[in-house]
Amino acid sequence: MTGHDIHTAAVARYFEAWNARTPEERAKAVAAAWTEEGTYTDPLAEVAGHEGIAAVIGAAHEQFPGFAFRQLGAVDGHHRLARFGWELVSEADGSAPVAGFDVVELDEDGRISAVHGFLDRVPAGA
C-alpha cells in the first residue's frame, strides 16, 4: 500500500468503530482500528485501551441516538499521521449538531495508536 492508502484505510476503520451500533460490533471494530494501548483524547474525554475507547463511542450514541459519524472532505496524511474532518449527522433529518477535526497517529501496521480530537461545533448545553 502507498502511504495515502494506509491513511485512508485507517480512517475508514476509525469510522466503522464510531458507527458500530452494538457493544459486540463496537468491540470488534475498535480492536481492528486501534492498537492495544491506543488512546483517544478530545475536549470531553481522555481514555486508553479498547474498553475505554468503546465506552466513549457508546456514550456518544446514547447521547445522540439515531446519528451517524460522517467524514468531511478527504484524509490528509503523511508519515504516520493523518487528519480529517467529521460531523455527527441525524439519520432522520440530516442535521449535524456536532462537527470536529481529528489527527490520528498510526503504528507501523497502520493501526491507530493515538487520536487527538477537536470539536468545532457542539450543541448548546452539551
C-alpha positions in Angstrom: 0.0 0.0 0.0 1.1 3.5 -0.6 1.3 5.9 2.2 -2.0 7.6 1.3 -3.8 4.2 1.2 -2.6 3.4 4.7 -4.1 6.7 6.0 -7.4 6.3 4.1 -7.8 2.7 5.3 -7.0 3.6 8.9 -9.6 6.4 8.9 -12.2 4.1 7.3 -11.7 1.6 10.2 -12.0 4.5 12.6 -15.4 5.5 11.3 -16.5 1.8 11.3 -15.8 1.8 15.0 -17.6 5.1 15.7 -20.6 3.9 13.8 -20.8 0.4 15.3 -24.3 0.1 17.0 -24.0 -2.9 19.3 -21.4 -3.5 22.0 -20.2 -6.6 20.2 -19.7 -4.8 16.8 -18.1 -1.9 18.6 -15.6 -4.1 20.5 -14.6 -5.8 17.2 -14.3 -2.6 15.3 -12.3 -0.8 18.0 -9.9 -3.7 18.1 -9.5 -3.6 14.4 -8.9 0.2 14.3 -6.7 0.8 17.4 -3.6 -0.7 18.9 -3.9 -2.4 22.3 -2.6 0.6 24.1 -4.3 3.1 21.7 -5.6 6.4 23.1 -8.4 8.8 22.3 -8.3 12.4 23.6 -10.8 15.2 22.9 -12.0 18.1 25.0 -14.6 15.9 26.7 -12.7 12.6 27.1 -9.3 11.1 27.7 -9.1 7.3 27.5 -6.7 4.5 26.7 -7.2 0.9 25.7 -10.0 -0.8 23.7 -12.6 -0.9 26.5 -12.2 2.8 27.3 -12.4 3.8 23.7 -15.5 1.6 23.1 -17.1 3.2 26.2 -16.6 6.8 24.8 -18.2 5.7 21.5 -21.1 4.0 23.3 -21.7 7.2 25.3 -21.8 9.3 22.1 -24.5 7.0 20.7 -26.5 7.2 23.9 -26.4 11.0 23.9 -27.2 11.2 20.1 -29.4 8.2 19.2 -30.1 7.8 15.5 -27.0 9.7 14.5 -24.0 8.6 12.5 -20.5 9.9 12.1 -19.5 11.0 8.6 -16.2 12.0 7.2 -15.9 15.6 5.9 -13.6 16.0 2.9 -10.5 14.0 2.2 -8.0 12.4 4.5 -4.7 14.3 4.6 -1.8 12.2 5.6 2.0 12.0 5.8 4.4 9.7 7.6 2.3 8.1 10.4 -0.1 11.0 10.8 -3.5 11.7 9.2 -6.0 14.4 9.7 -9.7 14.7 8.7 -12.9 16.5 9.5 -16.1 14.8 10.6 -19.7 15.6 11.5 -22.4 13.8 13.5 -25.4 13.6 11.2 -29.1 12.8 12.1 -30.3 9.9 10.1 -33.8 11.3 10.4 -33.4 14.9 9.2 -29.8 15.3 8.1 -29.0 17.9 10.7 -25.4 17.8 12.0 -25.2 19.4 15.5 -21.7 18.2 16.2 -18.6 18.6 14.0 -14.9 18.2 14.6 -11.4 17.6 13.3 -9.2 14.7 14.3 -5.5 14.0 14.0 -4.5 10.3 14.3 -1.2 8.7 14.8 -0.6 5.2 13.2 1.7 2.4 14.2 3.8 0.6 11.6 0.9 -1.8 10.8 -1.5 1.1 10.1 -3.5 0.8 13.3 -4.3 3.9 15.3 -2.0 4.5 18.3 -3.5 7.9 19.3 -6.3 10.2 18.4 -6.3 13.9 19.1 -9.8 15.2 18.6 -11.0 18.8 18.4 -14.7 19.9 18.5 -15.6 22.7 16.0 -19.4 22.6 16.6 -21.2 21.5 19.7 -24.9 22.0 20.6 -25.7 24.4 23.4 -25.9 22.6 26.7 -24.0 19.5 25.6 
